[in-house]
């Protein structure tokens, strides 16, 4: 729990809960007086709180992770960027990377006999005089509706900005934040366009979760109720395929014809399920925090939001957990369809106190990065037809080298597709003044640790899992079985199928060798060896191959079995050996990039006089990952 948590109201006689329950005759005046009273109470109790904190460390409140321990930082290693060894790696990039690109381009050439098998999957292009591969349904839908999505988001943001100018934001504690009224209205209209009359089912399911949260929050068994309701909801949505009005009452059958743009609203509702759990659990922890520390102290802490962690962990005012804010949070248009995922606490706290990270300069630069990623995707789909080939082509015509590169590009396409879709949503949230987590923090080709890979791939979902699943189940204390529970939920949440469940368990099993290798080699006698980083790169190369195979099996593309058999045949043995050597060299560059990031972090800490005696830095040491 951050140190500010101890700046509690203490023995102050001011009790905001009475005003929250009764409701003032003049809400605007009472809001101002109440917030002023809370601020004064916080100031008057600071000295005594600091004295208490010096005597004993504060115990974590429910829903928080406690005080961050001040870590000791090791001295960074000297840079290797200009050594002879790394000059060899640069030469490797200058020769191998262009050859890979040329080989993939040739594999997609119209002169190949296999081209006729998948040509019907290609569409007319606008770049380099070539056709474009739009055979991926998700990307084709996003690309073809990009202008509509842009106009809808632009209209929402402009209206929101105008409304916030006319109605200044208030740090209200009584209910719906004034700046969220328009979000409620626009969000409702947005969902009616997308889902038509099915908004009745969406509202009913959302209300059921809200009702349970209000009735059960604060009790020990409440999380079990929330999770049971939401998991049963997922199964019911899938089983009944979004429900029908005719099954409820025959006279209502005509409503089934009005299903909106998305006929299957339930497919996109899985993201809403995460938000529903977030609201219920955040409110549950708010009540438990009141029981432990008192409502006065928790309300005082809600006024001191300084960091992104504060926005997530510090509860909102009790009155902010109302249906209006909950409804606006569920239907917030920029994030409704794709995310990134944001917690209820974070959402409301940013509505009360916008993040400085959404400045005009930061948002404009992010928009340029989004455009650059989109142009890169167009170039890839005009030159490498990896999606269409993976569906229709016969693998016998391709060499082991070509098969591997096409499989690699297939995964790269998935990464780039999700990157653009998530960045599009995040960009419009930033334009509206809401900061969310970057879902893809690293390039797919800049990962070697399975653990770090899953932290950086769909990062906001990973953080949601940590906060609402992993930590409540015991965190690191129970990680041996906790990981399997987490990945089982991940599979069921994505799709209620045995194939994805098998994929999830394969990924969970792959964590074990990495954890074992870390336990063995993360010791002083190994780290002091000059060849230690080469041991790490060997383990990283094995990890990369395993992650690629695991993901290929999980997506179940046609021809994957033939592709794998050909790669692991005698013909592919030499290729695998060469690939392993090249991956080791590539990993040395990755390690140096991580170390370069750490050098900047170390320099910033030294400048702020926060550096302690040299020690292991867990987040960047190679041994943590291998």
Phi, psi and omega in degrees: 000130181301158184296331181297338180301331184281350177282062186275168181289335174066239186264013180301143182273353180291128183234099182289343186296330180297316180294326181294320184285314187282315183090124186279156176290332178235090187301320184294315179293318182293323175304313183297314181295319182293315179295323177295319179296319178296318180296318179295320180296320179298314182297318184291338184257001185299314184299313181293326179293319179296320179298318179294321181295326179292333181281322181208146180290140180292141178278142182297143173274155177304136180086003177239164183255008176084186182288132175286123179288138178288113186277152175270137186251131177283160176286129181298151176283157178298149180293141178252006189298332185249017178278164178299322179302314184284334173296326175295320178295320179297320177297323177299314179298319183292338181257314185286314184301311177299324180293322176298314180298317180295319180297317179293323177297316180293325179295338179258014184288142176297345180281347179285143182296331181286347183300322182296335183288329183241007183300325181296340179281346183271154180241165178295131182257181180229007187231133173062015180068021182245162174282167182240142181270103178244032184282351174277117186298319182296314180291321179298318178296314179297314183295316183288337180253014184300317181295319179296315178299318181296315180295321179296315180293321179297317178298317179298314183294317180298313179298319180296317180296317178296316180297319180290333176288318180285327180242093182304141180295139177238148176274063185289145177242005189264345182170227183294129175295135182307323182288355181257355179299315180295324178299320177300313183291309182296320179298320178296315178296321180299316181289327177295323177292318182287317191242356178061224182293346180294352175300337176297316178293319179299313180295321180295316179294320179295319180294321178300317178294320179296317180299314180296321180298316182290328182277326191252344186304139178099340179272151185298326184271001183301315179303324178297322178294313181299314183291322178298314180300312185288325177289319175298325178297318178298315180296318180294318178302317181289317184294316183267005176051048178085004177070169177215149179287330180297325180290340178275311179202131183303319180298343181268005185300330182297337179290338179293342178281342181257083183252000178076191181293317180265099182298323180256079180299333185293336179294321181275354186281350180300324176295322178295327177300320178297321179291324179296317177296320180299314179299312183298315182289320178297320178291321177302315179291328175299314180296318178295325177295320176299317180297329183270320188241349181095143183298325183297316181292319181294320177295323178296319179295330180294342178276349186246074179256106184248334185229169177297326178294321177300318182299326182278314191271330183278127183294152174282177173295150184303322181290343180284346178273060181248169185293327180299310178296321179297316180294317177297321179295317180295321190256010183308111193306313183301330186252357190297314188279325190231346190086197006300159183277136178229143182284161180297315179303313181298316181300308183291319179298325177286331175293325177281325185218090184303148180281139177291349182288353181256035179295165182299317182295313181297319180292319180296316178297322179294322177297321177295321177296323178296315179297317179298319178295321178296318178294322177297319178298318178298319179297317180297313185286342175273344185245331182233115183266054188292325182290312180296319180296319182295339181270324193237335189285153172272129187283349183297332183285339187264146175283168178300319179299314180294319179299315181296318180293321178293321175296319177297317180291330177297317178289324177297321177299315179300316179299312183292324178299310180293324177303313183292315181298315180290323179291326176300312179295316181295323179299313182290330173295320178295319177301325179279355178095014181249123178269131175234170181286141172288118186289322180249095186275338179225156173296147180303326182279003179245043178225138177225344178257130179299319180298312180292327179300315182284340173287326185266342178266116186057059188300320182295324177292320178300316180293325176297315179299318180297315185287320189253350180236301189296307182292314177301334179273004176120349178063223183294334181298330182239026187298336182299322177251340180300320181299320179293323177296315181299312183287333173296316176297318180303316180294313181295325180292321180289314184194132181278073181221152180293327182299314180289330177295318176298318178301316182297319180290326176298315180296318179297319178296328181290344176290330187296311178300322179295317179295320179295316180296321178297317181295323182284313191264350180275060183225152183304322183294336176270317185295338180279349182284141180294337181265011184299318182292337177282329172297318179297317182293326177296315177296322179296322179297318177298319179299316182298314178299317179297319180295319179296316179295316180301319180287324178297317178297320182296323182276346171059038179292148177296139179088357181296321180299314178297320181298315181292321179297323181288322180294319184264022175272179177298324179299325183270358183298313180296320179299316180297322179296314179295319179299319180298319179295315181295320178297323177299317178295318178299322180293326177299323176292319176302313180302317182292326175297317177298319181292326176296319176299319181292324179299320178293320177296319180295318180295320179294320179294321179295323179295328179267011179058039181249001182278132178257197178294149182302137178200181180289136175254106194297329188280348182236351180293133182300327185292339179294328183267336180231000000 
